[in-house]
Structure formats: C-alpha cells, structure tokens
Amino acid sequence: MSYFGKYDTPADLLVDENLSAGEKIELLESWRDDKEAYMRAAGEGMQGPS
C-alpha cells in the first residue's frame, strides 16, 4: 500500500506530477483492490481498524 498515508483520495494521487501515468494506474488499481478486499472482509463480519 505505497499510497497509504501519502494520499487522502484517489484524486490527490492523480494530481501528483512526480508519478508517471503507469505508476498512477498501478497505484489506483492497488487502491481499488485493497478497498474491495476490505469491503469483502467487512461483509464477512471481520472488522478493520476503527
């Protein structure tokens, strides 16, 4: 989760001029996958940090 703690929103990541388009895509896909995993876990009764 190299985006975690550095960007508050995906939009913040998109405006980072230090990242290439490929890096942005990779980070956004990772963000999406992490969010989906969190939602799956929450749906199964697992709770993350509060």
Backbone atoms as SQL, in Angstrom:
CREATE TABLE atoms (id INTEGER PRIMARY KEY, chain TEXT, resi INTEGER, resn TEXT, atom TEXT, x REAL, y REAL, z REAL);
INSERT INTO atoms VALUES
  (1, 'A', 1, 'MET', 'N', 0.838, -1.180, 0.000),
  (2, 'A', 1, 'MET', 'CA', 0.000, 0.000, 0.000),
  (3, 'A', 1, 'MET', 'C', 0.885, 1.246, 0.000),
  (4, 'A', 2, 'SER', 'N', 1.595, 1.426, -1.057),
  (5, 'A', 2, 'SER', 'CA', 2.520, 2.561, -1.106),
  (6, 'A', 2, 'SER', 'C', 1.805, 3.908, -1.192),
  (7, 'A', 3, 'TYR', 'N', 0.521, 3.908, -1.466),
  (8, 'A', 3, 'TYR', 'CA', -0.250, 5.143, -1.491),
  (9, 'A', 3, 'TYR', 'C', -0.724, 5.522, -0.092),
  (10, 'A', 4, 'PHE', 'N', -0.825, 4.526, 0.811),
  (11, 'A', 4, 'PHE', 'CA', -1.430, 4.725, 2.128),
  (12, 'A', 4, 'PHE', 'C', -0.654, 5.756, 2.944),
  (13, 'A', 5, 'GLY', 'N', -1.377, 6.741, 3.437),
  (14, 'A', 5, 'GLY', 'CA', -0.766, 7.784, 4.247),
  (15, 'A', 5, 'GLY', 'C', -0.174, 8.925, 3.444),
  (16, 'A', 6, 'LYS', 'N', -0.025, 8.721, 2.149),
  (17, 'A', 6, 'LYS', 'CA', 0.542, 9.774, 1.301),
  (18, 'A', 6, 'LYS', 'C', -0.562, 10.550, 0.579),
  (19, 'A', 7, 'TYR', 'N', -1.634, 9.853, 0.237),
  (20, 'A', 7, 'TYR', 'CA', -2.746, 10.468, -0.486),
  (21, 'A', 7, 'TYR', 'C', -4.036, 10.239, 0.296),
  (22, 'A', 8, 'ASP', 'N', -4.826, 11.279, 0.436),
  (23, 'A', 8, 'ASP', 'CA', -6.103, 11.146, 1.132),
  (24, 'A', 8, 'ASP', 'C', -7.194, 10.587, 0.224),
  (25, 'A', 9, 'THR', 'N', -7.102, 10.907, -1.065),
  (26, 'A', 9, 'THR', 'CA', -8.108, 10.456, -2.026),
  (27, 'A', 9, 'THR', 'C', -7.412, 10.047, -3.318),
  (28, 'A', 10, 'PRO', 'N', -8.094, 9.272, -4.150),
  (29, 'A', 10, 'PRO', 'CA', -7.529, 8.952, -5.457),
  (30, 'A', 10, 'PRO', 'C', -7.248, 10.214, -6.289),
  (31, 'A', 11, 'ALA', 'N', -8.075, 11.234, -6.119),
  (32, 'A', 11, 'ALA', 'CA', -7.858, 12.483, -6.866),
  (33, 'A', 11, 'ALA', 'C', -6.525, 13.110, -6.490),
  (34, 'A', 12, 'ASP', 'N', -6.132, 13.016, -5.217),
  (35, 'A', 12, 'ASP', 'CA', -4.841, 13.544, -4.786),
  (36, 'A', 12, 'ASP', 'C', -3.698, 12.825, -5.503),
  (37, 'A', 13, 'LEU', 'N', -3.853, 11.524, -5.661),
  (38, 'A', 13, 'LEU', 'CA', -2.847, 10.729, -6.353),
  (39, 'A', 13, 'LEU', 'C', -2.736, 11.164, -7.819),
  (40, 'A', 14, 'LEU', 'N', -3.872, 11.407, -8.440),
  (41, 'A', 14, 'LEU', 'CA', -3.883, 11.767, -9.856),
  (42, 'A', 14, 'LEU', 'C', -3.166, 13.073, -10.156),
  (43, 'A', 15, 'VAL', 'N', -3.167, 13.999, -9.226),
  (44, 'A', 15, 'VAL', 'CA', -2.537, 15.298, -9.496),
  (45, 'A', 15, 'VAL', 'C', -1.063, 15.335, -9.109),
  (46, 'A', 16, 'ASP', 'N', -0.531, 14.240, -8.604),
  (47, 'A', 16, 'ASP', 'CA', 0.888, 14.175, -8.249),
  (48, 'A', 16, 'ASP', 'C', 1.726, 14.140, -9.525),
  (49, 'A', 17, 'GLU', 'N', 2.412, 15.212, -9.801),
  (50, 'A', 17, 'GLU', 'CA', 3.201, 15.329, -11.039),
  (51, 'A', 17, 'GLU', 'C', 4.493, 14.514, -11.003),
  (52, 'A', 18, 'ASN', 'N', 4.833, 13.945, -9.847),
  (53, 'A', 18, 'ASN', 'CA', 6.046, 13.141, -9.730),
  (54, 'A', 18, 'ASN', 'C', 5.835, 11.697, -10.170),
  (55, 'A', 19, 'LEU', 'N', 4.589, 11.333, -10.453),
  (56, 'A', 19, 'LEU', 'CA', 4.277, 9.971, -10.870),
  (57, 'A', 19, 'LEU', 'C', 3.986, 9.920, -12.370),
  (58, 'A', 20, 'SER', 'N', 4.429, 8.849, -13.003),
  (59, 'A', 20, 'SER', 'CA', 4.107, 8.645, -14.417),
  (60, 'A', 20, 'SER', 'C', 2.672, 8.132, -14.511),
  (61, 'A', 21, 'ALA', 'N', 2.125, 8.131, -15.701),
  (62, 'A', 21, 'ALA', 'CA', 0.775, 7.614, -15.914),
  (63, 'A', 21, 'ALA', 'C', 0.702, 6.146, -15.503),
  (64, 'A', 22, 'GLY', 'N', 1.720, 5.386, -15.825),
  (65, 'A', 22, 'GLY', 'CA', 1.753, 3.971, -15.462),
  (66, 'A', 22, 'GLY', 'C', 1.769, 3.763, -13.959),
  (67, 'A', 23, 'GLU', 'N', 2.538, 4.575, -13.257),
  (68, 'A', 23, 'GLU', 'CA', 2.584, 4.478, -11.798),
  (69, 'A', 23, 'GLU', 'C', 1.235, 4.827, -11.184),
  (70, 'A', 24, 'LYS', 'N', 0.585, 5.838, -11.740),
  (71, 'A', 24, 'LYS', 'CA', -0.738, 6.232, -11.237),
  (72, 'A', 24, 'LYS', 'C', -1.740, 5.106, -11.417),
  (73, 'A', 25, 'ILE', 'N', -1.723, 4.481, -12.583),
  (74, 'A', 25, 'ILE', 'CA', -2.630, 3.363, -12.846),
  (75, 'A', 25, 'ILE', 'C', -2.375, 2.230, -11.864),
  (76, 'A', 26, 'GLU', 'N', -1.119, 1.896, -11.670),
  (77, 'A', 26, 'GLU', 'CA', -0.762, 0.808, -10.760),
  (78, 'A', 26, 'GLU', 'C', -1.231, 1.107, -9.330),
  (79, 'A', 27, 'LEU', 'N', -1.007, 2.320, -8.866),
  (80, 'A', 27, 'LEU', 'CA', -1.416, 2.695, -7.515),
  (81, 'A', 27, 'LEU', 'C', -2.932, 2.724, -7.377),
  (82, 'A', 28, 'LEU', 'N', -3.621, 3.239, -8.388),
  (83, 'A', 28, 'LEU', 'CA', -5.087, 3.282, -8.332),
  (84, 'A', 28, 'LEU', 'C', -5.687, 1.876, -8.346),
  (85, 'A', 29, 'GLU', 'N', -5.100, 0.983, -9.125),
  (86, 'A', 29, 'GLU', 'CA', -5.580, -0.399, -9.145),
  (87, 'A', 29, 'GLU', 'C', -5.349, -1.059, -7.791),
  (88, 'A', 30, 'SER', 'N', -4.209, -0.780, -7.182),
  (89, 'A', 30, 'SER', 'CA', -3.917, -1.316, -5.860),
  (90, 'A', 30, 'SER', 'C', -4.902, -0.771, -4.832),
  (91, 'A', 31, 'TRP', 'N', -5.191, 0.522, -4.927),
  (92, 'A', 31, 'TRP', 'CA', -6.148, 1.161, -4.020),
  (93, 'A', 31, 'TRP', 'C', -7.521, 0.494, -4.154),
  (94, 'A', 32, 'ARG', 'N', -7.947, 0.294, -5.398),
  (95, 'A', 32, 'ARG', 'CA', -9.228, -0.355, -5.669),
  (96, 'A', 32, 'ARG', 'C', -9.253, -1.769, -5.087),
  (97, 'A', 33, 'ASP', 'N', -8.198, -2.523, -5.323),
  (98, 'A', 33, 'ASP', 'CA', -8.145, -3.907, -4.846),
  (99, 'A', 33, 'ASP', 'C', -8.170, -3.962, -3.322),
  (100, 'A', 34, 'ASP', 'N', -7.454, -3.053, -2.670),
  (101, 'A', 34, 'ASP', 'CA', -7.454, -3.004, -1.208),
  (102, 'A', 34, 'ASP', 'C', -8.844, -2.672, -0.678),
  (103, 'A', 35, 'LYS', 'N', -9.512, -1.741, -1.325),
  (104, 'A', 35, 'LYS', 'CA', -10.860, -1.346, -0.899),
  (105, 'A', 35, 'LYS', 'C', -11.829, -2.513, -1.072),
  (106, 'A', 36, 'GLU', 'N', -11.732, -3.222, -2.185),
  (107, 'A', 36, 'GLU', 'CA', -12.601, -4.373, -2.412),
  (108, 'A', 36, 'GLU', 'C', -12.359, -5.462, -1.364),
  (109, 'A', 37, 'ALA', 'N', -11.103, -5.704, -1.020),
  (110, 'A', 37, 'ALA', 'CA', -10.780, -6.711, -0.008),
  (111, 'A', 37, 'ALA', 'C', -11.334, -6.297, 1.351),
  (112, 'A', 38, 'TYR', 'N', -11.225, -5.019, 1.675),
  (113, 'A', 38, 'TYR', 'CA', -11.762, -4.517, 2.941),
  (114, 'A', 38, 'TYR', 'C', -13.275, -4.693, 2.985),
  (115, 'A', 39, 'MET', 'N', -13.946, -4.377, 1.881),
  (116, 'A', 39, 'MET', 'CA', -15.398, -4.493, 1.833),
  (117, 'A', 39, 'MET', 'C', -15.836, -5.955, 1.941),
  (118, 'A', 40, 'ARG', 'N', -15.092, -6.864, 1.308),
  (119, 'A', 40, 'ARG', 'CA', -15.383, -8.290, 1.405),
  (120, 'A', 40, 'ARG', 'C', -15.240, -8.766, 2.849),
  (121, 'A', 41, 'ALA', 'N', -14.170, -8.354, 3.487),
  (122, 'A', 41, 'ALA', 'CA', -13.924, -8.752, 4.878),
  (123, 'A', 41, 'ALA', 'C', -15.004, -8.193, 5.787),
  (124, 'A', 42, 'ALA', 'N', -15.404, -6.966, 5.577),
  (125, 'A', 42, 'ALA', 'CA', -16.461, -6.360, 6.397),
  (126, 'A', 42, 'ALA', 'C', -17.772, -7.107, 6.193),
  (127, 'A', 43, 'GLY', 'N', -18.034, -7.531, 4.988),
  (128, 'A', 43, 'GLY', 'CA', -19.243, -8.277, 4.687),
  (129, 'A', 43, 'GLY', 'C', -19.255, -9.652, 5.333),
  (130, 'A', 44, 'GLU', 'N', -18.068, -10.162, 5.638),
  (131, 'A', 44, 'GLU', 'CA', -17.952, -11.469, 6.287),
  (132, 'A', 44, 'GLU', 'C', -17.864, -11.340, 7.803),
  (133, 'A', 45, 'GLY', 'N', -18.079, -10.130, 8.312),
  (134, 'A', 45, 'GLY', 'CA', -18.085, -9.909, 9.747),
  (135, 'A', 45, 'GLY', 'C', -16.757, -9.545, 10.352),
  (136, 'A', 46, 'MET', 'N', -15.716, -9.412, 9.537),
  (137, 'A', 46, 'MET', 'CA', -14.411, -9.013, 10.048),
  (138, 'A', 46, 'MET', 'C', -14.370, -7.487, 10.104),
  (139, 'A', 47, 'GLN', 'N', -13.814, -6.984, 11.167),
  (140, 'A', 47, 'GLN', 'CA', -13.721, -5.523, 11.292),
  (141, 'A', 47, 'GLN', 'C', -12.270, -5.100, 11.211),
  (142, 'A', 48, 'GLY', 'N', -12.056, -4.010, 10.507),
  (143, 'A', 48, 'GLY', 'CA', -10.726, -3.436, 10.412),
  (144, 'A', 48, 'GLY', 'C', -10.495, -2.474, 11.553),
  (145, 'A', 49, 'PRO', 'N', -9.432, -1.698, 11.443),
  (146, 'A', 49, 'PRO', 'CA', -9.151, -0.710, 12.489),
  (147, 'A', 49, 'PRO', 'C', -10.246, 0.336, 12.567),
  (148, 'A', 50, 'SER', 'N', -10.543, 0.809, 13.772),
  (149, 'A', 50, 'SER', 'CA', -11.598, 1.805, 13.913),
  (150, 'A', 50, 'SER', 'C', -11.078, 3.197, 13.837);
